[in-house]
Amino acid sequence: MKFAAVVVLAAAAAAVSAETNAQRMARGLPPKAPIRRHSTPTDTAKGTHPSSTGGGQCNTGPIQCCNTVATCGSHPSTDELLSLLGLSVPAGTQVGTNCSPISAVGTGSGAQCSGQTVCCEQNNWNGLVNIGCMPMNLNA
């Protein structure tokens, strides 16, 4: 008799744990947290865009003003420049060319940019090429 009661109790617990969040919410209960069964490559992959804290700040260096910002693989002149420099950049990566840092955000001539303001991951070529750029809006 005790064994039958334990089996019935276990079956009831299994049925409750298998209910969906919609069923739980219909009963007035909060939804369960998602279960991560294993990590996927996208969970552990490095971000493709540089970190930006907003407000005109860039975690990877100074905000840049670039004459051209193009997607690698779709802009022939940028692709040719990368090839001449011997740089291997994955297709789809945003690349800025002829860039200069914007030093004083919001004041003076340092904040003026006639090109595209960006935050870039790799600024190793003195502004000739910046790799991994993300457009920034300094007016926000």
Disulfide bonds with the S-S distance in Angstrom:
Cys58-Cys119 1.83
Cys65-Cys113 1.94
Cys66-Cys99 1.93
Cys120-Cys133 2.06
